[in-house]
Amino acid sequence: MGVELTWTFEDDAKDPNVSLNLGDLETLTQQAIPRGPASKWLDAFRAMTSEGLAGVTVQLDSSGKTSRFEPVSY
């Protein structure tokens, strides 16, 4: 399924950049009924894929840090 949690420190930052990669969300939720945030992300990724979008970059807070979300297919 490819679930991965990573953290990195940029320059002299005290707090890490944390990344949670859920991998193939479609496979991850195949034997479960996705609810809450997992269900919403699954819907969003399906819509992105159907529209030909490869991903989206989101600014998480006012610090300017961003995270990239991409639907993953294996």
Residue, then its C-alpha position, 0 to 999 in steps of 0.5 A: m500500500g505504500v504508507e510512509l511518514t517522513w520528516t526533514f529539517e530545513d536549514d536551522a529550523k527547530d520544527p521538522n517538515v512532516s509528510l504523510n504519504l498514504g500511497d495508493l488510497e484506493t487499495l488502502t480503503q478497498q476492504a474498508i468503508p472509508r469515512g471522514p477525511a479518508s473518504k473526502w480525500l478519496d473523492a478528491f483524488r478520483a475527481m482530480t484523476s478524472e479531470g487529468l490533474a496530476g496533483v495539487t500544492v496546498q499552503l498549510d499555514s501562514s508560514g508559507k510552507t506547502s505540501r503537495f498531494e498527488p493521487v498515486s496509482y500502482 
